[in-house]
Amino acid sequence: LFNAGNVALKDKVKSHVEQLQPVLTGADAQLVVLARLESFVRERPELSKKLMAVLKSMYDLELIEEEAILAWHAQKPADDVGAGVRKDTQALVDWLKNASDEEDEDEEDEDGDE
């Protein structure tokens, strides 16, 4: 997954959807996969910057849910690499939170229109 440029990462993730979907059923399984991705990056810290693109692609392809990404990101990192991974994925987390807030506001507006 990490051997492609950021533009090609989504296509790379997409090519693995059939293998990933059965593994990523439920929040617990998604958290395990997120932890494994973090462990992989721990072994190869130079890939930390690509993790955000991988996670965004997995989210876009509905392989990982917003709640799982937010829960994983909120966990205390085990070491400096884990802290760096969270820093490198902060923009995705901010985007997810903002999108969720906007969705909540839209729902409130719709409820007020009734």
C-alpha positions, 0 to 999 in steps of 0.5 A: 500500500505504501509503495505508491505516490499519494495520488496513486495510493487511493488506487492502490487501496482500491485494488485491495478492497476485496481482501480488506473488506472481510477483515474490517467488519466492525469497530474492533476489527478496524481499531486492530487494523489501525494499530497494525498500520501504526506498528508498521509505520513504527518499523518504517517511520519514513512512511508516517506521512503517507499514512494519512493518505492511506487512511483517507482512502480507506475512509473514502472506500468505506473500509474504515469508519470515522468513529474508528479513526477518531477513537484510534487517534485519541488513544495515547501513543506508545512512543515518539513514533506514535505521537508523530503518526498522530501529528501526521494524521491530525489534518484528517482527524480535523477534517472528519470532525469538521465534516461531522459538525457540519452534518450535525448542523445540517440535521438541526436545520432540517429538524427546524424546518419541519 
